[in-house]
Amino acid sequence: MSNAPPEPPEEQRAWFAATFNVSRETLVKLDSYAALLTEWQAKFNLVGPATLPHVWVRHFADSMQLLQLVEREGAAHRPTWLDIGSGAGFPGMVIGLLTGDSVTLVDSIRKKTVFLETVRDALGLERNVKVLNQRVESLGSVKFDHITARACAPLAKLFDWGEPYAAKSCTWLLLKGAAVEDELAEAKRRFVFEHELIPSLTDSRGRIVRAHSVRRRR
Ligand SMILES: C[S@@+](CC[C@H](N)C(=O)[O-])C[C@H]1O[C@@H](n2cnc3c(N)ncnc32)[C@H](O)[C@@H]1O
């Protein structure tokens, strides 16, 4: 994953295809996703408008890079994923498309979950992608192998919300920006966890927090 993405938007799709080595069928599905995002963006503000011409890097690749941070070969069972505050589906929808794993997307804003249902159905992901229009705090007694979030809340808040749903060996993959060190310091005051900070492929200031064994301090 060493090649940096190109600046011109028209080169980004080819870069994405070469970097992640995805099938033509997947690229065509992502084209449909990009078209729906553009169409809906005109009515609802789903993503930052300036990111739209850069959808292959800023949204698809940003989501995809998480898949390279979890062990998939030889896993005892197919992992389950929870994406907190999915918005327009990043990173959870892209993970659901690429893996076929069971992915639960949660967002409290109705127009966003209507968009998510529309994309899910257009991409034929009804069997593995579940969309929930509710606050993540009220999911009930469910457990997930992986928990993801991007641009949703500070780290300590994400741990607060997600910790009840984390399976014993849960890996958390949280896309973070420049404030990550402060967020880690705050989270360390309230939670015990192991973590690595991984540079983002798509954003020179972005970091991915990969965390394990997250538990509340008593
Ligand atoms: C800034 S958006 C980011 C969306 C997406 N993850 C992305 O990066 O494009 C944050 C989203 O989190 C959702 N959200 C915030 N708090 C939430 C909560 N407690 N439960 C469910 N969704 C929440 C908001 O509705 C919003 O759509």
The ligand as a Gaussian input file, in Angstrom:
#p B3LYP/6-31G(d) Opt

LIG

0 1
 C      -19.947000      13.200000      10.278000
 S      -21.008000      11.882000       9.958000
 C      -19.863000      10.655000       9.348000
 C      -20.524000       9.647000       8.491000
 C      -19.607000       8.586000       7.876000
 N      -19.089000       7.678000       8.882000
 C      -18.495000       9.187000       7.063000
 O      -17.375000       9.228000       7.540000
 O      -18.766000       9.639000       5.948000
 C      -21.391000      11.229000      11.564000
 C      -22.643000      10.392000      11.582000
 O      -22.780000       9.786000      12.863000
 C      -24.145000       9.732000      13.175000
 N      -24.269000       9.603000      14.635000
 C      -23.768000      10.453000      15.569000
 N      -24.040000       9.985000      16.799000
 C      -24.723000       8.821000      16.648000
 C      -25.285000       7.876000      17.546000
 N      -25.194000       8.030000      18.862000
 N      -25.902000       6.789000      17.036000
 C      -26.006000       6.614000      15.698000
 N      -25.499000       7.489000      14.795000
 C      -24.871000       8.575000      15.263000
 C      -24.702000      11.032000      12.594000
 O      -26.078000      10.944000      12.356000
 C      -23.899000      11.186000      11.333000
 O      -24.551000      10.658000      10.206000

